[in-house]
C-alpha cells in the first residue's frame, strides 16, 4: 500500500540523519518502526557493536590508571579533606 506521510520538520531531519548514518532507506526505517510498533516483528535488540557502527554510541574508554597514595604517619583522610584552601 502506498501512502503519504506528513512529518514534523524535526522528525524529517532525524529520519534523514538516521538513514544516512545507518545506510538504510527512509522507507525501510519507517516500515520497520511501524512493524515494531504494531507488534508484527520483534523489537530489535542491538548489540554495542551495532550501536557503535551506527554512530549512536561510542566505544568504551579504558579506565584511568589509579595511583595509590600513602598518607604520612599520623595523617588521616579527614585532615586531607579539611583544608583551608578549599571552596
Biotite code that builds the C-alpha atoms (Angstrom):
import biotite.structure as struc

atoms = struc.array([
    struc.Atom([0.000, 0.000, 0.000], chain_id="A", res_id=1, res_name="UNK", atom_name="CA", element="C"),
    struc.Atom([1.306, 3.449, -0.842], chain_id="A", res_id=2, res_name="UNK", atom_name="CA", element="C"),
    struc.Atom([0.578, 6.336, 1.478], chain_id="A", res_id=3, res_name="UNK", atom_name="CA", element="C"),
    struc.Atom([1.625, 9.922, 2.103], chain_id="A", res_id=4, res_name="UNK", atom_name="CA", element="C"),
    struc.Atom([3.039, 10.794, 5.458], chain_id="A", res_id=5, res_name="UNK", atom_name="CA", element="C"),
    struc.Atom([3.492, 14.325, 6.732], chain_id="A", res_id=6, res_name="UNK", atom_name="CA", element="C"),
    struc.Atom([6.263, 14.635, 9.272], chain_id="A", res_id=7, res_name="UNK", atom_name="CA", element="C"),
    struc.Atom([7.236, 17.465, 11.553], chain_id="A", res_id=8, res_name="UNK", atom_name="CA", element="C"),
    struc.Atom([10.480, 19.128, 10.397], chain_id="A", res_id=9, res_name="UNK", atom_name="CA", element="C"),
    struc.Atom([12.361, 17.725, 13.431], chain_id="A", res_id=10, res_name="UNK", atom_name="CA", element="C"),
    struc.Atom([11.162, 14.214, 12.633], chain_id="A", res_id=11, res_name="UNK", atom_name="CA", element="C"),
    struc.Atom([12.054, 14.612, 8.968], chain_id="A", res_id=12, res_name="UNK", atom_name="CA", element="C"),
    struc.Atom([15.585, 15.730, 9.859], chain_id="A", res_id=13, res_name="UNK", atom_name="CA", element="C"),
    struc.Atom([16.044, 12.913, 12.386], chain_id="A", res_id=14, res_name="UNK", atom_name="CA", element="C"),
    struc.Atom([14.799, 10.362, 9.849], chain_id="A", res_id=15, res_name="UNK", atom_name="CA", element="C"),
    struc.Atom([17.136, 11.682, 7.173], chain_id="A", res_id=16, res_name="UNK", atom_name="CA", element="C"),
    struc.Atom([20.104, 11.604, 9.582], chain_id="A", res_id=17, res_name="UNK", atom_name="CA", element="C"),
    struc.Atom([19.254, 8.060, 10.715], chain_id="A", res_id=18, res_name="UNK", atom_name="CA", element="C"),
    struc.Atom([19.060, 6.896, 7.104], chain_id="A", res_id=19, res_name="UNK", atom_name="CA", element="C"),
    struc.Atom([22.434, 8.480, 6.314], chain_id="A", res_id=20, res_name="UNK", atom_name="CA", element="C"),
    struc.Atom([24.018, 7.105, 9.479], chain_id="A", res_id=21, res_name="UNK", atom_name="CA", element="C"),
    struc.Atom([22.752, 3.543, 9.049], chain_id="A", res_id=22, res_name="UNK", atom_name="CA", element="C"),
    struc.Atom([22.858, 3.303, 5.256], chain_id="A", res_id=23, res_name="UNK", atom_name="CA", element="C"),
    struc.Atom([19.204, 2.219, 5.189], chain_id="A", res_id=24, res_name="UNK", atom_name="CA", element="C"),
    struc.Atom([16.474, 3.943, 3.230], chain_id="A", res_id=25, res_name="UNK", atom_name="CA", element="C"),
    struc.Atom([13.982, 6.236, 4.940], chain_id="A", res_id=26, res_name="UNK", atom_name="CA", element="C"),
    struc.Atom([11.184, 3.928, 3.767], chain_id="A", res_id=27, res_name="UNK", atom_name="CA", element="C"),
    struc.Atom([12.894, 0.934, 5.361], chain_id="A", res_id=28, res_name="UNK", atom_name="CA", element="C"),
    struc.Atom([13.276, 2.765, 8.672], chain_id="A", res_id=29, res_name="UNK", atom_name="CA", element="C"),
    struc.Atom([9.621, 3.843, 8.660], chain_id="A", res_id=30, res_name="UNK", atom_name="CA", element="C"),
    struc.Atom([8.400, 0.354, 7.731], chain_id="A", res_id=31, res_name="UNK", atom_name="CA", element="C"),
    struc.Atom([10.477, -1.275, 10.465], chain_id="A", res_id=32, res_name="UNK", atom_name="CA", element="C"),
    struc.Atom([9.364, 1.247, 13.112], chain_id="A", res_id=33, res_name="UNK", atom_name="CA", element="C"),
    struc.Atom([5.709, 0.770, 12.197], chain_id="A", res_id=34, res_name="UNK", atom_name="CA", element="C"),
    struc.Atom([6.025, -3.043, 12.168], chain_id="A", res_id=35, res_name="UNK", atom_name="CA", element="C"),
    struc.Atom([7.674, -2.958, 15.606], chain_id="A", res_id=36, res_name="UNK", atom_name="CA", element="C"),
    struc.Atom([5.034, -0.567, 16.968], chain_id="A", res_id=37, res_name="UNK", atom_name="CA", element="C"),
    struc.Atom([2.220, -2.808, 15.738], chain_id="A", res_id=38, res_name="UNK", atom_name="CA", element="C"),
    struc.Atom([3.914, -5.921, 17.125], chain_id="A", res_id=39, res_name="UNK", atom_name="CA", element="C"),
    struc.Atom([4.287, -7.525, 13.725], chain_id="A", res_id=40, res_name="UNK", atom_name="CA", element="C"),
    struc.Atom([8.011, -8.133, 14.216], chain_id="A", res_id=41, res_name="UNK", atom_name="CA", element="C"),
    struc.Atom([10.025, -8.393, 17.402], chain_id="A", res_id=42, res_name="UNK", atom_name="CA", element="C"),
    struc.Atom([11.788, -5.245, 18.508], chain_id="A", res_id=43, res_name="UNK", atom_name="CA", element="C"),
    struc.Atom([15.440, -5.218, 17.607], chain_id="A", res_id=44, res_name="UNK", atom_name="CA", element="C"),
    struc.Atom([17.970, -5.939, 20.239], chain_id="A", res_id=45, res_name="UNK", atom_name="CA", element="C"),
    struc.Atom([21.076, -4.253, 19.004], chain_id="A", res_id=46, res_name="UNK", atom_name="CA", element="C"),
    struc.Atom([24.479, -5.033, 20.380], chain_id="A", res_id=47, res_name="UNK", atom_name="CA", element="C"),
    struc.Atom([27.002, -2.416, 21.452], chain_id="A", res_id=48, res_name="UNK", atom_name="CA", element="C"),
    struc.Atom([28.939, -3.129, 18.257], chain_id="A", res_id=49, res_name="UNK", atom_name="CA", element="C"),
    struc.Atom([25.813, -2.377, 16.197], chain_id="A", res_id=50, res_name="UNK", atom_name="CA", element="C"),
    struc.Atom([25.259, 0.906, 18.042], chain_id="A", res_id=51, res_name="UNK", atom_name="CA", element="C"),
    struc.Atom([28.902, 1.934, 17.637], chain_id="A", res_id=52, res_name="UNK", atom_name="CA", element="C"),
    struc.Atom([28.804, 1.139, 13.918], chain_id="A", res_id=53, res_name="UNK", atom_name="CA", element="C"),
    struc.Atom([25.606, 3.193, 13.567], chain_id="A", res_id=54, res_name="UNK", atom_name="CA", element="C"),
    struc.Atom([27.198, 6.146, 15.361], chain_id="A", res_id=55, res_name="UNK", atom_name="CA", element="C"),
    struc.Atom([24.646, 6.035, 18.169], chain_id="A", res_id=56, res_name="UNK", atom_name="CA", element="C"),
    struc.Atom([27.181, 5.099, 20.850], chain_id="A", res_id=57, res_name="UNK", atom_name="CA", element="C"),
    struc.Atom([30.910, 5.474, 21.194], chain_id="A", res_id=58, res_name="UNK", atom_name="CA", element="C"),
    struc.Atom([33.347, 2.766, 22.150], chain_id="A", res_id=59, res_name="UNK", atom_name="CA", element="C"),
    struc.Atom([34.029, 2.444, 25.857], chain_id="A", res_id=60, res_name="UNK", atom_name="CA", element="C"),
    struc.Atom([37.222, 4.054, 27.055], chain_id="A", res_id=61, res_name="UNK", atom_name="CA", element="C"),
    struc.Atom([39.647, 2.188, 29.265], chain_id="A", res_id=62, res_name="UNK", atom_name="CA", element="C"),
    struc.Atom([39.555, 3.098, 32.931], chain_id="A", res_id=63, res_name="UNK", atom_name="CA", element="C"),
    struc.Atom([42.100, 5.578, 34.167], chain_id="A", res_id=64, res_name="UNK", atom_name="CA", element="C"),
    struc.Atom([45.106, 4.247, 35.981], chain_id="A", res_id=65, res_name="UNK", atom_name="CA", element="C"),
    struc.Atom([44.573, 4.865, 39.667], chain_id="A", res_id=66, res_name="UNK", atom_name="CA", element="C"),
    struc.Atom([47.531, 5.819, 41.790], chain_id="A", res_id=67, res_name="UNK", atom_name="CA", element="C"),
    struc.Atom([47.553, 4.636, 45.356], chain_id="A", res_id=68, res_name="UNK", atom_name="CA", element="C"),
    struc.Atom([48.505, 7.330, 47.855], chain_id="A", res_id=69, res_name="UNK", atom_name="CA", element="C"),
    struc.Atom([50.083, 6.524, 51.196], chain_id="A", res_id=70, res_name="UNK", atom_name="CA", element="C"),
    struc.Atom([49.431, 9.110, 53.863], chain_id="A", res_id=71, res_name="UNK", atom_name="CA", element="C"),
    struc.Atom([52.215, 10.282, 56.134], chain_id="A", res_id=72, res_name="UNK", atom_name="CA", element="C"),
    struc.Atom([52.243, 8.745, 59.590], chain_id="A", res_id=73, res_name="UNK", atom_name="CA", element="C"),
    struc.Atom([49.610, 10.321, 61.817], chain_id="A", res_id=74, res_name="UNK", atom_name="CA", element="C"),
    struc.Atom([47.639, 11.952, 58.928], chain_id="A", res_id=75, res_name="UNK", atom_name="CA", element="C"),
    struc.Atom([44.031, 10.941, 58.338], chain_id="A", res_id=76, res_name="UNK", atom_name="CA", element="C"),
    struc.Atom([41.827, 11.290, 55.294], chain_id="A", res_id=77, res_name="UNK", atom_name="CA", element="C"),
    struc.Atom([39.702, 13.706, 57.293], chain_id="A", res_id=78, res_name="UNK", atom_name="CA", element="C"),
    struc.Atom([42.679, 16.017, 57.576], chain_id="A", res_id=79, res_name="UNK", atom_name="CA", element="C"),
    struc.Atom([43.173, 15.811, 53.830], chain_id="A", res_id=80, res_name="UNK", atom_name="CA", element="C"),
    struc.Atom([39.597, 16.891, 53.229], chain_id="A", res_id=81, res_name="UNK", atom_name="CA", element="C"),
    struc.Atom([39.544, 19.578, 55.889], chain_id="A", res_id=82, res_name="UNK", atom_name="CA", element="C"),
    struc.Atom([41.694, 22.204, 54.210], chain_id="A", res_id=83, res_name="UNK", atom_name="CA", element="C"),
    struc.Atom([41.529, 25.973, 54.382], chain_id="A", res_id=84, res_name="UNK", atom_name="CA", element="C"),
    struc.Atom([42.117, 26.461, 50.647], chain_id="A", res_id=85, res_name="UNK", atom_name="CA", element="C"),
    struc.Atom([39.031, 24.587, 49.508], chain_id="A", res_id=86, res_name="UNK", atom_name="CA", element="C"),
    struc.Atom([35.963, 26.432, 48.357], chain_id="A", res_id=87, res_name="UNK", atom_name="CA", element="C"),
])
